[in-house]
Amino acid sequence: MDFNQVVTYLCAFVIGAILGLIGGGGSILTVPLLVYFLSFNPIIATAYSLFVVGSSSFVGVIQKHRKGLVDFKTGLIFIFPSLLAVYFTRRFLVPVIPEIVFNYRDFSITKDMSIMLFFAIVMFFASFSMIKSKQKNNTTKSKLPYYKTFFQGIVIGIITGLIGAGGGFLYVPALVLWSGLNMKKAVATSLLIITINSLIGFLGDVQLLEIDWYFLLSFSSLTIFGILVGGYYSKFIPSKKLKKSFGWFVLLMSFYILSKELLF
């Protein structure tokens, strides 16, 4: 096992610990970690990330369910459009993205490059939702019509399918707006949606890609172990400040990916 692999496995634990401590966000580091430390192709990296996100979120669902925070009825209703979008994105959209997406004179944007650039943009916006970190427990009185929720689910599902990250920072506001859930229940219920969407999306990849199951299962196991450790220590560490600090780190990472893909 070389140095990069050791660092990767340590980071797998850290990603899980972040998920356990602040309830989300850590999985967004999985793809950059696999691409830049272990030189995985972005398509493979996003596929592996879906499995890691799905399995680790499942543990989160169990933890939140014990506290009575998961609204299964609302989650299952919201899952349908996003689940279809994630699966079809991984199964049919990603494979047909051209190898050269954009070409102008001596400058070209490849398929792998476009996925990482899109990922960096999503990280950029996700970081602000963490930095703001406004935890409101009140419910909203107005609900969106279901056709708008259906459209939201499709859009979020496509984004999740493309970047291989959970998308909790997108699902939570949608759940608050549409269903009137308070913030704690919205976060818990989003984990249910992320679990099913991510694992179904991964099934679309299993049919097309060769999976290194030993690496994937060992990486996921360390992430899950990190979640359990982080969940325990979350009682003693103020998650609001930690989430804001992690948001700044994600923001820096987004600029790193942009510079890595465009300048180097």
C-alpha positions in Angstrom: 0.0 0.0 0.0 1.6 3.3 -1.1 1.4 6.7 0.6 -1.6 8.0 -1.5 -3.6 4.9 -0.6 -2.9 5.4 3.1 -3.9 9.0 2.9 -7.1 8.0 1.0 -8.2 5.5 3.6 -7.5 8.0 6.4 -9.6 10.5 4.5 -12.4 8.0 4.1 -12.6 7.9 7.9 -12.4 11.7 8.1 -15.3 12.0 5.5 -17.4 9.7 7.7 -16.5 11.6 10.8 -17.6 14.9 9.2 -20.9 13.3 8.2 -21.4 12.1 11.7 -20.5 15.4 13.3 -22.4 17.8 11.1 -25.0 15.6 9.5 -23.8 16.0 5.9 -21.3 17.6 3.5 -18.4 15.2 4.0 -19.3 13.0 1.0 -18.7 15.9 -1.3 -14.9 15.3 -0.8 -15.0 11.7 -2.0 -14.8 12.4 -5.8 -11.8 14.9 -5.5 -10.1 12.5 -3.2 -10.4 9.6 -5.6 -9.5 11.6 -8.7 -6.5 13.6 -7.4 -5.0 11.2 -4.9 -5.6 7.9 -6.6 -5.9 9.0 -10.2 -9.3 7.4 -10.7 -11.2 8.4 -13.9 -14.0 10.9 -12.9 -16.7 8.5 -14.2 -15.4 5.7 -11.9 -14.9 8.2 -9.0 -18.5 9.5 -9.2 -19.8 5.9 -9.4 -17.8 4.9 -6.3 -18.9 8.0 -4.6 -22.6 7.1 -5.1 -22.0 3.8 -3.3 -20.1 5.4 -0.5 -22.7 8.1 -0.1 -25.6 5.6 -0.2 -24.1 3.2 2.3 -23.0 5.9 4.7 -26.3 7.7 4.5 -28.1 4.5 5.3 -26.3 4.4 8.6 -27.3 8.0 9.1 -31.0 7.1 8.5 -30.8 4.4 11.2 -29.3 6.9 13.7 -32.0 9.6 12.9 -34.8 7.0 12.9 -33.9 6.1 16.4 -34.5 9.7 17.3 -37.8 9.7 15.5 -36.7 12.3 13.0 -37.2 10.5 9.6 -40.5 11.2 7.9 -40.7 8.1 5.7 -44.0 9.0 4.0 -42.7 12.4 2.8 -39.3 11.0 1.9 -40.8 8.2 -0.2 -43.1 10.6 -2.1 -40.2 12.9 -2.9 -37.9 10.0 -3.9 -39.8 8.9 -7.1 -38.8 11.7 -9.5 -35.3 12.1 -8.2 -34.7 8.3 -8.2 -35.7 8.1 -11.9 -33.4 11.0 -12.7 -30.4 9.6 -10.9 -30.7 6.2 -12.5 -31.2 7.4 -16.0 -28.5 10.0 -15.7 -25.9 7.3 -14.7 -27.3 4.6 -17.0 -27.9 6.6 -20.2 -26.8 10.3 -19.9 -23.2 10.0 -18.6 -22.2 7.3 -21.2 -23.2 9.5 -24.1 -21.4 12.7 -23.0 -18.9 13.2 -25.9 -15.2 12.9 -25.1 -14.6 16.4 -26.3 -17.4 18.6 -24.9 -16.0 22.0 -26.1 -13.2 22.9 -28.4 -11.9 26.3 -29.4 -8.5 26.6 -31.1 -6.0 25.1 -28.7 -8.3 24.9 -25.8 -10.5 21.8 -25.2 -12.9 20.7 -22.5 -13.0 16.9 -22.3 -15.7 14.7 -20.7 -13.6 14.1 -17.6 -12.8 17.8 -17.3 -16.4 18.9 -17.7 -17.5 16.6 -14.9 -14.9 17.9 -12.5 -15.7 21.5 -13.5 -19.4 20.9 -12.9 -18.5 19.3 -9.6 -16.4 22.4 -8.6 -19.4 24.7 -9.3 -21.7 22.5 -7.2 -19.1 22.6 -4.4 -18.9 26.3 -4.7 -22.7 26.8 -4.1 -22.8 24.0 -1.4 -20.1 25.8 0.6 -22.3 28.8 1.0 -25.2 26.8 2.3 -22.7 25.5 5.0 -21.2 28.8 5.7 -24.6 30.5 6.2 -25.7 27.6 8.4 -29.0 29.1 9.4 -30.7 26.4 11.5 -34.4 27.2 11.7 -36.8 24.8 13.4 -40.0 26.5 12.3 -42.2 25.0 9.6 -43.4 26.8 6.5 -47.1 27.2 6.1 -47.1 27.2 2.3 -46.4 24.1 0.2 -45.4 23.9 -3.4 -47.6 22.2 -5.9 -46.5 18.6 -6.6 -45.6 19.3 -10.2 -43.0 21.8 -9.0 -41.7 19.3 -6.5 -41.6 16.7 -9.3 -39.5 19.1 -11.4 -37.2 19.9 -8.4 -36.7 16.2 -7.8 -35.7 15.6 -11.5 -33.2 18.5 -11.4 -31.6 17.5 -8.1 -31.5 13.8 -9.3 -29.6 14.8 -12.5 -27.1 16.8 -10.4 -26.7 13.9 -8.0 -26.2 11.5 -10.9 -23.6 13.6 -12.6 -21.4 14.5 -9.6 -21.9 11.4 -7.4 -22.6 13.5 -4.2 -25.6 13.2 -2.0 -27.2 16.6 -2.7 -28.4 17.1 0.8 -27.9 20.8 0.5 -30.4 20.8 -2.3 -32.9 18.2 -0.8 -33.2 19.9 2.6 -34.6 23.3 1.3 -36.9 21.4 -1.1 -38.3 19.3 1.8 -38.8 22.4 4.0 -40.6 24.3 1.2 -42.8 21.5 -0.1 -43.7 19.5 3.0 -43.4 22.0 5.8 -40.9 19.8 7.7 -38.7 21.5 10.3 -35.0 21.6 9.6 -34.1 18.6 11.8 -36.7 16.4 10.2 -35.8 17.7 6.7 -32.1 16.8 7.2 -33.0 13.3 8.5 -35.5 12.7 5.7 -33.0 13.9 3.1 -30.7 11.0 4.2 -33.4 8.5 3.3 -33.8 10.1 -0.2 -30.0 10.2 -0.6 -29.6 6.6 0.4 -32.1 5.2 -2.1 -31.1 7.6 -4.9 -27.4 7.0 -4.6 -27.6 3.2 -4.4 -30.1 3.0 -7.3 -27.8 5.3 -9.3 -24.9 3.0 -8.5 -26.8 0.1 -10.0 -26.8 2.0 -13.3 -23.0 2.0 -13.1 -22.7 -1.7 -12.1 -24.1 -2.6 -15.5 -21.5 -0.6 -17.4 -18.3 -0.4 -15.3 -15.9 -2.8 -13.8 -16.0 -2.3 -10.0 -13.1 -2.9 -7.6 -15.2 -4.3 -4.8 -12.4 -4.8 -2.4 -11.3 -1.2 -2.5 -14.9 0.1 -2.6 -16.1 -1.9 0.4 -13.0 -1.2 2.5 -13.3 2.5 1.7 -17.0 2.5 2.6 -16.4 0.6 5.8 -14.0 3.2 7.0 -16.4 5.9 6.1 -19.2 4.2 8.1 -16.9 3.7 11.0 -16.1 7.4 10.8 -19.8 8.2 10.9 -20.3 6.2 14.1 -17.3 7.9 15.8 -18.5 11.3 14.6 -22.0 10.7 15.7 -20.8 9.9 19.2 -18.6 13.0 19.5 -21.3 15.2 17.9 -22.8 15.5 21.4 -19.7 17.3 22.7 -18.8 19.5 19.7 -20.9 22.5 18.5 -21.9 21.4 14.9 -22.8 24.9 13.8 -19.3 26.3 14.0 -17.8 23.1 12.6 -20.2 23.2 9.7 -19.2 26.7 8.9 -15.5 25.9 9.0 -16.0 22.9 6.8 -18.0 25.2 4.4 -14.9 27.4 4.0 -12.8 24.3 3.3 -15.2 23.1 0.6 -15.1 26.6 -0.9 -11.3 26.5 -1.1 -11.5 23.0 -2.6 -13.8 24.2 -5.3 -11.2 26.8 -6.3 -8.5 24.2 -6.2 -10.4 21.9 -8.6 -11.1 24.8 -11.0 -7.5 25.8 -11.0 -6.4 22.2 -11.4 -8.6 21.6 -14.4 -8.2 25.0 -16.1 -4.7 26.1 -15.4 -2.5 23.0 -14.9 
